């Protein structure tokens, strides 16, 4: 295996009731944890979203209200999900733009803190789009020579995504082979760190605001220079709870 891992890499995919973060809900989670020795451990569960699944969405992923009627709610599987992801860096297809912020906000909604800001994230879609701009089915066909018969099934999607990444590393010898550099290549440090897009990394890896009079300032710098403003943001501004959680964790980390 050309991929060099210092710790497991968790490929994950969500199927949901829609695409609106903070409004729509998860109906299925699929994860494949790829170990440094190349072995894979899968995890999959249906999730009762507590709301109807629109018929047009069911037509895409095939999951209906009847299928999730007896499934556990997210609050019932959240601890097992977080335990499965513990100690892993993250990977997926379009994971930076959708799955990562969606999962963070949903976990916050059910009372589970999950800070992914220190993790490296390899977005296989972004590698693919930079190398061969197409979708996951075309990527599997192009890199692995097979059709993606399980498209839009969460576990089948992450199995395919894992296969595509490993095939990309075989095809493009110039690609880095470790998660830090693949995350850099995926642009994971340019991602928003929260569902609302209010926080981002700067060039030094510090957590910064993306809005207001201190746009681009690291939180630590704001705290030293204008602690009242930061306190107001944490308590009075209309920010999502998951955004405030990331801010608190960033401020509580010891300086390097």
C-alpha positions as CSV (number, residue, x, y, z in Angstrom):
1,X,0.0,0.0,0.0
2,X,1.5,3.3,-1.1
3,X,-0.4,5.3,1.4
4,X,1.7,6.0,4.5
5,X,-0.3,6.2,7.7
6,X,0.9,7.1,11.1
7,X,-2.6,6.5,12.5
8,X,-5.9,5.2,11.1
9,X,-7.7,7.1,8.3
10,X,-11.5,7.1,8.6
11,X,-13.3,7.4,5.3
12,X,-16.9,8.4,6.1
13,X,-20.1,9.3,4.2
14,X,-23.5,10.6,5.3
15,X,-26.9,10.1,3.7
16,X,-29.3,12.8,4.8
17,X,-32.8,14.2,4.5
18,X,-31.3,17.1,2.5
19,X,-28.3,19.4,2.2
20,X,-29.2,22.2,4.7
21,X,-26.8,22.0,7.6
22,X,-28.6,22.7,10.8
23,X,-32.0,21.9,9.3
24,X,-31.7,18.5,7.6
25,X,-30.8,15.3,9.5
26,X,-28.7,12.2,9.0
27,X,-30.4,9.0,7.9
28,X,-27.3,6.8,7.3
29,X,-23.6,6.8,8.3
30,X,-21.0,4.7,6.7
31,X,-17.3,4.5,7.8
32,X,-14.3,2.5,6.7
33,X,-11.4,2.8,9.1
34,X,-8.2,2.1,7.1
35,X,-5.3,1.0,9.5
36,X,-1.6,1.7,8.9
37,X,-1.2,-2.0,8.0
38,X,-3.8,-1.7,5.2
39,X,-6.6,-3.5,7.0
40,X,-10.1,-2.1,6.9
41,X,-12.8,-2.0,9.6
42,X,-16.3,-1.0,8.4
43,X,-19.1,0.7,10.4
44,X,-22.6,1.4,9.1
45,X,-25.9,2.3,10.7
46,X,-29.2,3.7,9.6
47,X,-30.4,6.7,11.7
48,X,-33.9,7.8,12.5
49,X,-33.9,11.5,11.6
50,X,-37.0,12.3,13.5
51,X,-38.5,14.0,10.4
52,X,-39.9,12.8,7.1
53,X,-37.5,12.1,4.3
54,X,-38.6,14.0,1.2
55,X,-39.6,11.5,-1.6
56,X,-37.2,13.2,-4.0
57,X,-34.3,12.6,-1.6
58,X,-35.3,9.0,-1.1
59,X,-35.3,8.6,-4.9
60,X,-31.5,9.5,-4.7
61,X,-30.2,7.3,-1.9
62,X,-33.0,4.8,-1.6
63,X,-33.6,5.2,2.1
64,X,-37.3,5.6,3.0
65,X,-39.2,6.6,6.1
66,X,-40.2,3.0,6.6
67,X,-36.6,1.9,6.5
68,X,-35.5,4.2,9.3
69,X,-38.7,3.9,11.4
70,X,-37.1,1.4,13.8
71,X,-33.6,2.7,13.5
72,X,-31.9,4.5,16.5
73,X,-31.7,8.2,16.7
74,X,-28.4,10.0,16.3
75,X,-28.2,10.5,20.1
76,X,-28.3,6.7,20.5
77,X,-25.4,6.0,18.2
78,X,-23.3,9.1,18.7
79,X,-21.0,7.6,21.3
80,X,-20.3,4.5,19.3
81,X,-19.7,6.7,16.2
82,X,-17.3,9.0,18.0
83,X,-15.5,6.0,19.5
84,X,-15.1,4.5,16.0
85,X,-13.6,7.8,14.8
86,X,-11.4,8.3,17.8
87,X,-7.7,8.5,17.0
88,X,-8.3,8.8,13.2
89,X,-7.6,11.4,10.6
90,X,-10.5,11.8,8.2
91,X,-11.2,11.2,4.5
92,X,-14.1,11.1,2.2
93,X,-15.6,12.3,-1.1
94,X,-16.7,16.0,-0.8
95,X,-16.1,15.6,2.9
96,X,-14.7,19.1,3.5
97,X,-17.6,20.9,2.0
98,X,-20.5,18.7,3.2
99,X,-20.0,15.6,5.4
100,X,-17.6,17.1,7.9
101,X,-19.6,20.3,8.8
102,X,-22.9,18.4,8.6
103,X,-21.7,15.8,11.1
104,X,-20.2,18.3,13.5
105,X,-23.4,20.3,13.7
106,X,-25.6,17.2,14.1
107,X,-23.3,15.9,16.9
108,X,-23.5,19.2,18.6
109,X,-27.3,19.1,18.3
110,X,-27.4,15.9,20.3
111,X,-25.0,17.1,22.9
112,X,-21.8,15.5,21.7
113,X,-18.7,17.8,21.4
114,X,-16.5,16.8,18.4
115,X,-13.6,19.0,17.6
116,X,-12.1,18.0,14.2
117,X,-10.1,21.2,13.8
118,X,-6.7,19.5,14.7
119,X,-7.4,16.5,12.4
120,X,-6.0,16.2,8.8
121,X,-8.7,15.7,6.2
122,X,-8.1,14.1,2.8
123,X,-10.8,15.0,0.4
124,X,-10.7,12.4,-2.4
125,X,-13.1,14.5,-4.5
126,X,-10.7,17.4,-4.5
127,X,-7.8,15.2,-5.5
128,X,-9.9,13.7,-8.2
129,X,-11.2,17.1,-9.5
130,X,-7.7,18.4,-9.6
131,X,-6.5,15.4,-11.5
132,X,-9.6,14.2,-13.4
133,X,-12.6,16.4,-12.9
134,X,-15.6,14.0,-12.6
135,X,-17.8,12.3,-9.9
136,X,-17.3,9.3,-7.7
137,X,-18.8,6.8,-10.2
138,X,-16.6,8.1,-12.9
139,X,-13.6,8.1,-10.5
140,X,-14.2,4.4,-9.7
141,X,-14.5,3.6,-13.4
142,X,-11.4,5.6,-14.3
143,X,-9.1,4.5,-11.6
144,X,-10.4,1.0,-10.7
145,X,-12.0,-0.2,-13.9
146,X,-15.3,-1.1,-12.5
147,X,-18.8,0.4,-12.2
148,X,-20.2,1.8,-9.0
149,X,-23.2,-0.4,-8.5
150,X,-23.8,0.8,-4.9
151,X,-23.8,4.6,-5.6
152,X,-25.5,6.6,-2.8
153,X,-25.3,3.7,-0.3
154,X,-23.1,5.2,2.4
155,X,-21.0,2.1,3.0
156,X,-20.6,1.3,-0.7
157,X,-19.7,5.0,-1.3
158,X,-16.9,5.0,1.3
159,X,-15.6,1.6,0.1
160,X,-15.4,3.0,-3.4
161,X,-13.8,6.2,-2.1
162,X,-11.1,4.3,-0.3
163,X,-10.4,2.2,-3.4
164,X,-10.1,5.4,-5.5
165,X,-7.6,7.1,-3.2
166,X,-5.4,4.0,-3.2
167,X,-5.6,3.8,-7.0
168,X,-4.8,7.5,-7.3
169,X,-1.6,7.0,-5.3
170,X,-0.6,4.1,-7.7
171,X,-1.4,6.2,-10.8
172,X,0.1,9.6,-9.7
173,X,3.6,8.9,-8.5
174,X,4.0,12.6,-7.7
175,X,1.3,12.6,-5.1
176,X,2.4,12.6,-1.5
177,X,1.9,9.3,0.4
178,X,1.2,10.6,3.9
179,X,-2.0,12.1,5.3
180,X,-0.5,15.5,6.3
181,X,0.6,16.2,2.7
182,X,-2.5,14.7,1.2
183,X,-4.6,16.9,3.5
184,X,-2.6,19.9,2.3
185,X,-3.1,18.9,-1.3
186,X,-6.9,18.5,-0.6
187,X,-6.9,22.1,0.8
188,X,-8.1,20.9,4.2
189,X,-6.5,23.9,5.9
190,X,-8.6,26.2,3.7
191,X,-11.8,24.7,5.0
192,X,-14.2,26.4,7.3
193,X,-13.8,24.9,10.8
194,X,-17.5,25.2,11.6
195,X,-20.9,24.7,9.9
196,X,-21.6,28.4,9.7
197,X,-18.3,29.3,8.0
198,X,-17.3,31.8,10.7
199,X,-13.9,30.2,11.5
200,X,-10.9,29.2,9.4
201,X,-7.2,28.5,9.6
202,X,-4.7,31.1,8.7
203,X,-1.4,30.4,7.0
204,X,0.2,29.4,10.4
205,X,-2.6,27.0,11.3
206,X,-4.2,29.3,13.9
207,X,-8.0,29.5,14.2
208,X,-9.2,32.9,12.9
209,X,-12.5,34.8,12.4
210,X,-13.8,35.1,8.9
211,X,-16.1,38.1,9.6
212,X,-16.5,41.4,11.5
213,X,-13.9,44.0,12.5
214,X,-11.3,41.3,13.4
215,X,-11.7,39.3,10.2
216,X,-8.5,37.3,9.7
217,X,-7.3,37.7,13.3
218,X,-6.4,34.6,15.3
219,X,-8.8,34.1,18.3
220,X,-5.8,34.2,20.7
221,X,-4.8,37.6,19.4
222,X,-8.3,38.9,19.7
223,X,-8.5,37.5,23.3
224,X,-5.3,39.4,24.3
225,X,-6.3,42.7,22.6
226,X,-10.0,42.9,23.0
227,X,-11.3,40.2,25.4
228,X,-14.6,41.9,25.8
229,X,-15.4,41.5,22.1
230,X,-14.5,37.9,22.1
231,X,-16.6,37.3,25.2
232,X,-19.5,39.1,23.5
233,X,-19.1,36.8,20.5
234,X,-19.1,33.7,22.7
235,X,-22.3,34.7,24.6
236,X,-24.3,37.3,22.7
237,X,-23.7,36.9,19.0
238,X,-26.1,34.6,17.1
239,X,-23.6,31.9,16.3
240,X,-24.4,28.2,16.1
241,X,-23.5,26.2,19.2
242,X,-20.9,24.1,17.3
243,X,-19.1,27.3,16.2
244,X,-18.8,28.4,19.9
245,X,-17.6,24.9,20.8
246,X,-14.7,25.1,18.3
247,X,-13.9,28.6,19.5
248,X,-13.7,27.5,23.2
249,X,-11.5,24.5,22.4
250,X,-9.2,26.6,20.2
251,X,-8.8,29.1,23.1
252,X,-8.2,26.4,25.7
253,X,-5.3,24.7,23.8
254,X,-1.9,25.4,25.2
255,X,0.3,27.5,22.9
256,X,2.9,25.5,20.9
